[in-house]
Amino acid sequence: MAEKDKENGNGVEARFKAGQVEATIWRNSYDGEKGKFDSYSVTLSKSYHDDKSGEWKKTGSLSVNDVPKAVVALQKAFEYMVLRE
C-alpha cells in the first residue's frame, strides 16, 4: 500500500478505486517547531486505455459517468484520513 520516499517518509499512504477512478492519499512528513507531524493530500485520476499506443494512461478529466465513482473514491479517502486520527 505504501510507496514511501525512504529519505523523508513521504509517499503513497493508500489508494481507493471505484472502477477506473482512483483517489490516492499522499503523506508528507515535516519537522516543525513542536516536533514531527504528518500532513495528507489527495490526488484523483482516471485510468484509460490509449488505443493508438496500446498503453494504459491516467488523466484528471472525468466523464459524467465517472463523477459518481469519483465521489465514492474520495469519500473512502476522506474516511481513511479522518478515522485514522
DSSP file (Angstrom, degrees, kcal/mol; ACC not computed):
  #  RESIDUE AA STRUCTURE BP1 BP2  ACC     N-H-->O    O-->H-N    N-H-->O    O-->H-N    TCO  KAPPA ALPHA  PHI   PSI    X-CA   Y-CA   Z-CA
    1    1 A M              0   0    0      0, 0.0     2,-0.5     0, 0.0     0, 0.0   0.000 360.0 360.0 360.0 -36.4    0.0    0.0    0.0
    2    2 A A        -     0   0    0      9,-0.0     2,-0.6     1,-0.0    11,-0.2  -0.825 360.0-175.9-105.1 129.4    2.8    2.5    0.8
    3    3 A E  E     -A   12   0A   0      9,-0.7     9,-1.1    -2,-0.5     2,-0.2  -0.765  29.4-173.0-112.2  79.9    5.4    3.6   -1.7
    4    4 A K  E     -A   11   0A   0     -2,-0.6     2,-0.7     7,-0.2     7,-0.3  -0.494  31.1-120.8 -86.4 144.2    7.4    5.7    0.8
    5    5 A D     >  -     0   0    0      5,-5.7     4,-2.4    -2,-0.2     5,-0.3  -0.732  25.0-148.1 -74.9 115.2   10.3    8.0    0.0
    6    6 A K  T  4 S+     0   0    0     -2,-0.7    -1,-0.2     1,-0.2     5,-0.0   0.763  88.7  58.4 -62.7 -26.3   13.0    6.4    2.1
    7    7 A E  T  4 S+     0   0    0      1,-0.1    -1,-0.2     3,-0.1    -3,-0.0   0.920 127.0   6.1 -74.0 -44.2   14.7    9.7    2.7
    8    8 A N  T  4 S-     0   0    0     -3,-0.3    21,-0.3     2,-0.2    -2,-0.2   0.358  96.7-109.4-126.7   7.3   11.9   11.7    4.4
    9    9 A G  S  < S+     0   0    0     -4,-2.4     2,-0.2     1,-0.3    -3,-0.1   0.520  71.0 137.9  80.4   3.9    9.0    9.3    4.9
   10   10 A N        +     0   0    0     -5,-0.3    -5,-5.7    19,-0.1     2,-0.3  -0.505  25.8  90.9 -80.9 152.6    6.8   10.9    2.2
   11   11 A G  E    S-AB   4  27A   0     16,-2.0    16,-3.1    -7,-0.3     2,-0.4  -0.960  74.3 -23.0 157.1-170.7    4.8    8.8   -0.2
   12   12 A V  E     +AB   3  26A   0     -9,-1.1    -9,-0.7    -2,-0.3    14,-0.2  -0.539  42.9 179.5 -72.0 125.2    1.6    7.0   -1.0
   13   13 A E  E     -     0   0A   0     12,-3.2     2,-0.3     1,-0.4    13,-0.2   0.839  63.7 -22.1 -92.3 -42.4   -0.3    6.2    2.1
   14   14 A A  E     - B   0  25A   0     11,-1.1    11,-2.9     2,-0.0    -1,-0.4  -0.984  51.5-142.9-163.9 160.7   -3.4    4.5    0.5
   15   15 A R  E     - B   0  24A   0     -2,-0.3     2,-0.4     9,-0.2     9,-0.2  -0.994   8.5-166.1-133.3 141.0   -5.3    4.2   -2.7
   16   16 A F  E     - B   0  23A   0      7,-2.4     7,-2.8    -2,-0.4     2,-0.4  -0.987  11.2-167.1-129.8 121.6   -9.1    3.8   -3.2
   17   17 A K  E     + B   0  22A   0     -2,-0.4     2,-0.3     5,-0.2     5,-0.2  -0.853  18.3 179.2-113.1 144.0  -10.5    2.7   -6.6
   18   18 A A  E >  S- B   0  21A   0      3,-2.6     3,-1.8    -2,-0.4     2,-0.3  -0.880  74.8 -49.8-135.7 103.2  -14.0    2.8   -7.9
   19   19 A G  T 3  S-     0   0    0     -2,-0.3    47,-0.0     1,-0.3    -1,-0.0  -0.535 122.2 -21.9  65.2-129.7  -13.9    1.4  -11.5
   20   20 A Q  T 3  S+     0   0    0     -2,-0.3    27,-2.5    -3,-0.1     2,-0.4   0.426 118.8  97.4 -91.3   0.0  -11.2    3.2  -13.3
   21   21 A V  E <   -BC  18  46A   0     -3,-1.8    -3,-2.6    25,-0.2     2,-0.4  -0.758  54.2-172.5 -94.6 134.9  -11.2    6.2  -10.9
   22   22 A E  E     -BC  17  45A   0     23,-3.1    23,-2.3    -2,-0.4     2,-0.5  -0.989  18.0-158.8-133.8 131.9   -8.6    6.3   -8.2
   23   23 A A  E     -BC  16  44A   0     -7,-2.8    -7,-2.4    -2,-0.4     2,-0.5  -0.945  17.1-163.0-104.7 123.9   -8.1    8.5   -5.2
   24   24 A T  E     -BC  15  43A   0     19,-2.8    19,-2.2    -2,-0.5     2,-0.5  -0.930   7.1-148.5-111.9 127.6   -4.5    8.4   -3.9
   25   25 A I  E     -BC  14  42A   0    -11,-2.9   -12,-3.2    -2,-0.5   -11,-1.1  -0.827  12.8-160.5 -95.8 128.8   -3.6    9.7   -0.4
   26   26 A W  E     -BC  12  41A   0     15,-3.1    15,-1.9    -2,-0.5     2,-0.5  -0.915   4.3-150.2-110.7 133.3   -0.2   11.1   -0.1
   27   27 A R  E     -BC  11  40A   0    -16,-3.1   -16,-2.0    -2,-0.4     2,-0.5  -0.893   9.7-169.9-103.5 132.1    1.6   11.5    3.3
   28   28 A N  E     - C   0  39A   0     11,-2.9    11,-2.5    -2,-0.5     2,-0.4  -0.986   9.5-152.9-120.9 121.1    4.1   14.3    3.8
   29   29 A S  E     - C   0  38A   0     -2,-0.5     2,-0.3   -21,-0.3     9,-0.2  -0.773  15.9-175.4 -97.2 137.0    6.2   14.3    6.9
   30   30 A Y  E     - C   0  37A   0      7,-3.0     7,-2.3    -2,-0.4     2,-0.7  -0.934  26.4-137.2-130.8 152.0    7.5   17.5    8.4
   31   31 A D  E     + C   0  36A   0     -2,-0.3     5,-0.2     5,-0.2     2,-0.2  -0.947  37.9 174.6-105.4 110.9    9.8   18.6   11.2
   32   32 A G  E >   - C   0  35A   0      3,-2.7     3,-1.5    -2,-0.7    -2,-0.0  -0.454  49.0 -90.9-108.1-177.8    8.1   21.6   12.9
   33   33 A E  T 3  S+     0   0    0      1,-0.3     3,-0.1    -2,-0.2    -1,-0.0   0.813 128.3  45.0 -62.1 -30.8    8.9   23.7   15.9
   34   34 A K  T 3  S-     0   0    0      1,-0.4    -1,-0.3     0, 0.0     2,-0.2   0.187 126.3 -89.0-100.2  15.9    6.7   21.4   18.0
   35   35 A G  E <   -C   32   0A   0     -3,-1.5    -3,-2.7     2,-0.0    -1,-0.4  -0.635  69.1 -23.2 112.1-169.8    8.2   18.2   16.6
   36   36 A K  E     +C   31   0A   0     -5,-0.2     2,-0.3    -2,-0.2    -5,-0.2  -0.504  59.3 169.7 -80.3 146.1    7.4   15.9   13.7
   37   37 A F  E     -C   30   0A   0     -7,-2.3    -7,-3.0    -2,-0.2     2,-0.4  -0.986  25.3-129.3-151.0 158.8    4.0   15.8   12.1
   38   38 A D  E     -C   29   0A   0     -2,-0.3     2,-0.4    -9,-0.2    -9,-0.2  -0.858  14.6-166.0-110.2 144.8    2.3   14.3    9.0
   39   39 A S  E     -C   28   0A   0    -11,-2.5   -11,-2.9    -2,-0.4     2,-0.4  -0.968  11.4-149.0-125.6 144.5    0.1   16.1    6.5
   40   40 A Y  E     +C   27   0A   0     -2,-0.4     2,-0.3   -13,-0.2   -13,-0.2  -0.888  15.1 177.2-119.2 146.5   -2.1   14.4    4.0
   41   41 A S  E     -C   26   0A   0    -15,-1.9   -15,-3.1    -2,-0.4     2,-0.4  -0.936  17.0-138.7-138.7 163.7   -3.3   15.3    0.5
   42   42 A V  E     -C   25   0A   0     -2,-0.3     2,-0.4   -17,-0.2   -17,-0.2  -0.976   8.8-166.5-129.0 136.9   -5.3   13.5   -2.2
   43   43 A T  E     -C   24   0A   0    -19,-2.2   -19,-2.8    -2,-0.4     2,-0.4  -0.937  11.3-151.2-116.5 148.0   -5.0   13.3   -5.9
   44   44 A L  E     +C   23   0A   0     -2,-0.4     2,-0.3   -21,-0.2   -21,-0.2  -0.962  22.7 162.6-119.9 132.7   -7.7   12.0   -8.2
   45   45 A S  E     -C   22   0A   0    -23,-2.3   -23,-3.1    -2,-0.4     2,-0.4  -0.967  26.8-142.8-145.7 161.5   -7.1   10.2  -11.5
   46   46 A K  E     -CD  21  59A   0     13,-2.7    13,-2.1    -2,-0.3     2,-0.3  -0.995  17.1-139.4-127.1 132.3   -8.8    8.0  -14.1
   47   47 A S  E     + D   0  58A   0    -27,-2.5     2,-0.3    -2,-0.4    11,-0.2  -0.675  27.0 171.6 -87.0 143.0   -7.1    5.2  -16.0
   48   48 A Y  E     - D   0  57A   0      9,-2.5     9,-3.0    -2,-0.3     2,-0.6  -0.988  33.1-115.7-148.2 156.0   -7.9    4.7  -19.6
   49   49 A H  E     - D   0  56A   0     -2,-0.3     2,-0.9     7,-0.2     7,-0.2  -0.832  20.9-144.5 -96.8 122.2   -6.5    2.6  -22.5
   50   50 A D  E  >> - D   0  55A   0      5,-3.0     4,-2.7    -2,-0.6     5,-0.6  -0.764   9.0-162.5 -85.2 108.5   -5.0    4.6  -25.4
   51   51 A D  T  45S+     0   0    0     -2,-0.9    -1,-0.2     1,-0.2     5,-0.0   0.815  85.2  55.3 -64.2 -31.0   -5.9    2.6  -28.4
   52   52 A K  T  45S+     0   0    0      1,-0.2    -1,-0.2    -3,-0.1    -2,-0.0   0.939 121.7  25.6 -68.6 -46.8   -3.2    4.2  -30.6
   53   53 A S  T  45S-     0   0    0      2,-0.2    -2,-0.2    -3,-0.0    -1,-0.2   0.680  97.3-132.0 -91.5 -18.4   -0.3    3.4  -28.3
   54   54 A G  T  <5 +     0   0    0     -4,-2.7     2,-0.3     1,-0.3    -3,-0.2   0.604  66.1 123.3  77.6  10.7   -1.8    0.3  -26.7
   55   55 A E  E   < -D   50   0A   0     -5,-0.6    -5,-3.0    -6,-0.0     2,-0.4  -0.698  65.7-117.4-106.5 156.2   -0.8    1.6  -23.3
   56   56 A W  E     +D   49   0A   0     -2,-0.3     2,-0.3    -7,-0.2    -7,-0.2  -0.777  40.3 177.6 -87.0 134.9   -2.8    2.4  -20.1
   57   57 A K  E     -D   48   0A   0     -9,-3.0    -9,-2.5    -2,-0.4     2,-0.3  -0.812  21.4-126.6-131.4 171.3   -2.6    6.1  -19.2
   58   58 A K  E     +D   47   0A   0     -2,-0.3     2,-0.3   -11,-0.2   -11,-0.2  -0.924  23.2 176.4-123.3 149.4   -4.0    8.4  -16.5
   59   59 A T  E     -D   46   0A   0    -13,-2.1   -13,-2.7    -2,-0.3    -2,-0.0  -0.950  33.8-139.8-142.9 161.7   -5.9   11.6  -16.7
   60   60 A G  S    S+     0   0    0     -2,-0.3     2,-0.4   -15,-0.2    -1,-0.0   0.413  75.3 104.0 -98.4  -2.1   -7.6   14.1  -14.4
   61   61 A S        -     0   0    0    -15,-0.1     2,-0.4     1,-0.0    -2,-0.1  -0.672  54.7-164.4 -86.3 132.3  -10.5   14.5  -16.8
   62   62 A L        -     0   0    0     -2,-0.4     2,-0.1   -17,-0.0    -2,-0.0  -0.909  11.3-140.4-119.2 143.5  -13.8   12.8  -15.9
   63   63 A S    >>  -     0   0    0     -2,-0.4     3,-1.1     1,-0.1     4,-1.0  -0.435  40.6 -96.2 -87.6 172.3  -16.8   12.0  -17.9
   64   64 A V  T 34 S+     0   0    0      1,-0.3     3,-0.4     2,-0.2    -1,-0.1   0.851 127.0  53.5 -59.2 -34.7  -20.3   12.3  -16.5
   65   65 A N  T 34 S+     0   0    0      1,-0.2     4,-0.5     2,-0.1    -1,-0.3   0.681 104.1  56.7 -74.7 -17.2  -20.3    8.6  -15.7
   66   66 A D  T <> S+     0   0    0     -3,-1.1     4,-2.4     1,-0.2    -1,-0.2   0.711  87.2  78.7 -83.6 -21.7  -17.0    8.9  -13.8
   67   67 A V  H  X S+     0   0    0     -4,-1.0     4,-2.2    -3,-0.4     5,-0.2   0.910  92.3  48.0 -59.5 -47.3  -18.3   11.5  -11.4
   68   68 A P  H  > S+     0   0    0      0, 0.0     4,-1.9     0, 0.0    -1,-0.2   0.881 112.4  51.1 -61.4 -34.7  -20.2    9.1   -9.1
   69   69 A K  H  > S+     0   0    0     -4,-0.5     4,-2.5     2,-0.2    -2,-0.2   0.885 108.5  51.4 -66.6 -38.8  -17.2    6.8   -9.0
   70   70 A A  H  X S+     0   0    0     -4,-2.4     4,-2.8     2,-0.2     5,-0.2   0.897 107.2  53.5 -63.8 -40.2  -15.0    9.8   -8.0
   71   71 A V  H  X S+     0   0    0     -4,-2.2     4,-2.3     2,-0.2    -2,-0.2   0.926 110.6  46.9 -60.2 -45.2  -17.4   10.6   -5.2
   72   72 A V  H  X S+     0   0    0     -4,-1.9     4,-2.2     2,-0.2    -2,-0.2   0.943 114.0  46.5 -62.6 -48.8  -17.1    7.1   -3.8
   73   73 A A  H  X S+     0   0    0     -4,-2.5     4,-2.0     1,-0.2    -2,-0.2   0.902 114.7  46.8 -62.8 -41.8  -13.3    7.0   -4.1
   74   74 A L  H  X S+     0   0    0     -4,-2.8     4,-2.6     2,-0.2    -1,-0.2   0.863 109.8  54.0 -69.2 -35.5  -13.0   10.5   -2.5
   75   75 A Q  H  X S+     0   0    0     -4,-2.3     4,-2.6    -5,-0.2    -2,-0.2   0.921 109.8  47.4 -63.5 -43.3  -15.4    9.5    0.3
   76   76 A K  H  X S+     0   0    0     -4,-2.2     4,-2.3     2,-0.2    -2,-0.2   0.899 112.3  49.8 -64.1 -40.3  -13.3    6.5    1.2
   77   77 A A  H  X S+     0   0    0     -4,-2.0     4,-2.3     2,-0.2    -2,-0.2   0.915 111.3  49.2 -64.2 -42.4  -10.2    8.6    1.1
   78   78 A F  H  X S+     0   0    0     -4,-2.6     4,-2.6     1,-0.2     5,-0.3   0.930 111.0  49.3 -61.9 -46.5  -11.8   11.2    3.4
   79   79 A E  H  X S+     0   0    0     -4,-2.6     4,-2.8     1,-0.2     5,-0.3   0.910 110.0  52.4 -59.8 -42.7  -13.0    8.4    5.8
   80   80 A Y  H  X S+     0   0    0     -4,-2.3     4,-1.1     1,-0.2    -1,-0.2   0.936 113.1  43.1 -58.8 -48.3   -9.5    7.0    5.9
   81   81 A M  H  < S+     0   0    0     -4,-2.3     4,-0.4     1,-0.2    -2,-0.2   0.893 119.0  42.6 -68.4 -40.0   -7.8   10.3    6.7
   82   82 A V  H >< S+     0   0    0     -4,-2.6     3,-0.8     1,-0.2    -2,-0.2   0.898 114.2  48.5 -75.0 -41.1  -10.4   11.3    9.3
   83   83 A L  H 3< S+     0   0    0     -4,-2.8    -1,-0.2    -5,-0.3    -2,-0.2   0.674 102.4  62.8 -77.0 -16.3  -10.8    8.0   11.1
   84   84 A R  T 3<        0   0    0     -4,-1.1    -1,-0.2    -5,-0.3    -2,-0.2   0.665 360.0 360.0 -81.7 -14.7   -7.1    7.4   11.5
   85   85 A E    <         0   0    0     -3,-0.8    -1,-0.2    -4,-0.4    -2,-0.1   0.476 360.0 360.0 -85.1 360.0   -6.6   10.4   13.7
